[in-house]
Amino acid sequence: MAINASPHGPNGAVYIPEVDLEDFEEYRTGGYHPTTIGDTFDNRYEVVHKLGFGGYSTIWLARDKHLQQYVSLKIMIADESSKSTEASILRKLRCGGSHPGRRFVPHLLDDFSFSGPNGHHVCLVQKPIAACNITASKEDSVSLMFPVETARSIAAQIIMGVSYLHSRGVCHGDLHMRNFLLYSQDFNQNLNSLDPEGLYKRYRLDKAPISRFDGTPVGPHAPPYAVYPMHVKTPADNVVDPMVGISDYGTSFVVATVKEALTEPHTPELHTPALYLPPEGFFNDLITQAADIWTLGVSLYEVLGERPLFESFGWDRDDIIAEMRMWDMGRGETPDTCQWDTQGGEMQALEELLRGMMAFEPTERLTAEQLMRSEYMEKWAMPAWERQQERQRESGSSNLSPSLSR
């Protein structure tokens, strides 16, 4: 006797999943907007390729028909669009004077909203980027490490970027390795010279059909196909003269001081992955800019070394807290196990910096301004960044991704 196949996949899934693409189950009411190549938004922006995706948005390369240039479109899921403050945060960060960290923050060009089959969506228009996150770059490498000079420059850039955020009274709220991006300078310098045909020759447009387990048509809630993001990944051990940006301000909030935070009726909620989460995030304590300092410290450790600072199978809460205590009691590398400048004091300066960033009590952590003045920043990180800028000036290349604000 024949047995009818279930119309759903594992755990009630509707769509057959594909690797390296967004979760198709989020093409639903309240979820992703079903975007396809050639779609035009706001009577102005025509989609030509895909730049990336996250849990709350898809990001597309589009052609601005008014200005005849490329832009990126970040289309947020409908459920988050009504409560998103990302556009207002980016507008606040647009005006920052001459702070050196301003260049590492994305530049908002425009924003609008529209209705689709899955609800009402906010769309952020920014200068286009092709980038991979730092985790992807490390995972694609043999050594799982950046060259020493490269790592120092990355450290300088992300410290400057966070310092700028905090100087504007903003807490990022979700700092981790996947939100630090390495920009493809070749893409950013040559993009506007390419028409769509030339773009596809350099960055192939790959699609995958979206199919349901029950074999019926996908319907209006999902597109007929998904688009793979542009491939611009560079292995960490091959990265020279990196340009870094801090991305994803969907959970950022304004809180200038601890005193002001204490007057808020509700403390902000962190969405940081558990391995980066500060102690106050585990215990539902007050969240301030000090949370960014902790998560930045965990990230710096991973940028400058091979492995994450905290590693726990299954990301169990108690195991992670135990890992924090182990590190606090002195687990780490010795001068014989690393390639850094131990004789010149670099490792000692770095340890002092990280311990100052990762004090258990938020009020005891270094501030972003103090990070800028730290011995490690002044003697090792900033000099590496300045040498990189000098090399780029001599070669005639820009030291600033066009996606970042001036």
Secondary structure, 3 states (H helix, E strand, C coil): CCCCCCCCCHHHCCECCCCCCCCHHHCCCCCCCCCCCCCEECCCEEEEEEEEECCCEEEEEEEECCCCEEEEEEEECHHHHCCCCHHHHHHHHHCCCCCCCHHHCECEEEEEEEEECCEEEEEEEECCCCEEEHHHHHHCCCCCCCCHHHHHHHHHHHHHHHHHHHHCCEECCCCCHHHEEEECHHHHHHHHHCCHHHHHHHCCCCEEECCECCCCCCCCCCCCEEECCCCCCCCHHHCCCCCEEECCCCCCEECCCHHHHHCCCCCCCCCCCHHHCCHHHHCCCCCCCHHHHHHHHHHHHHHHCCCCCCCCHHHCHHHHHHHHHHHHCCCCCCHHHCCCCCCCCHHHHHHHHHHHHCCCCHHHCCCHHHHHCCHHHHHHHHHHHHHHHHHHHHHCCCCCCCCECC
